[in-house]
């Protein structure tokens, strides 16, 4: 079934201690009846990838694994039980799919799927994600169970399809908080997640979206992508500027897309605002006043992974209605892995994508 594939391929291997190595690696083979092998069309760098490369790491990962969890491509081999998919199909991949059978899944909370979080490599519940704990997509080929894959149309660029999971995470937050007529939103952080939040909120009709971002290049991209106002926290009083822009009320909806700005989110929030935290920073501890949360009647909502939003995300991407070209700043060959990682670590790009 995989006889036509080569024996080896270039792959980016996580060696631990912040080290990635581009090496020759065996091409995966079908071992389970529902396996598929994908020829990778594109694979992106995520913030969690950068956290795994910290020394010491601030995101768990297993040395020896092929890196990369945001990937898509074309099926080149399929097991006999890969239902609904065929060789030649273009697919996007949900790297953390729910099983659909456990208690949380049956209750509608697939992002708390028990088998997904039953990670044999850790002593704590954590998603057993490809690219961190088993071979991911920074290679010519990758193998996943067929239920990870979603068929997509042929006209969508691969570099846009790698945004499906991060956009799906944003949609999880939007679905939790809701968008109502008259909302005025603040997004904290203009990285890929923050920029996707800006784009999605404007798409869903939020009248005013204010981005807080110190990097000049990211600020300019955000304006092009639809942000109504961009504030540099290094040069202005963010709270005063938000109050001035919202008629003294504050933001009714806040997206914290950094992981270290919950105090700022509370400061700029209007009475009865919804605050959605999608940023992740394990070392940050907020100093917010519980009294403020109480008297302003704030709703603070965490949003982790996707909650059945992969299809919604792909439908939006395939509609062509989102300016996703603003989010993807670099498309590089896999041989430029170290250049791409350096750009991401320096904050000189947005979504950086590799094409093996």
Helices and strands as residue ranges (DSSP letters): E 8-16, E 19-26, E 35-44, H 47-52, E 70-78, E 90-93, H 103-106, G 110-112, H 114-117, E 141-145, G 146-148, E 149-151, H 158-161, H 164-177, E 184-188, H 192-203, E 208-212, H 216-225, E 229-231, H 238-245, E 251-256, H 262-268, E 269-277, H 290-295, E 299-302, H 310-319, G 324-326, E 328-333, G 334-336, H 337-345, E 351-355
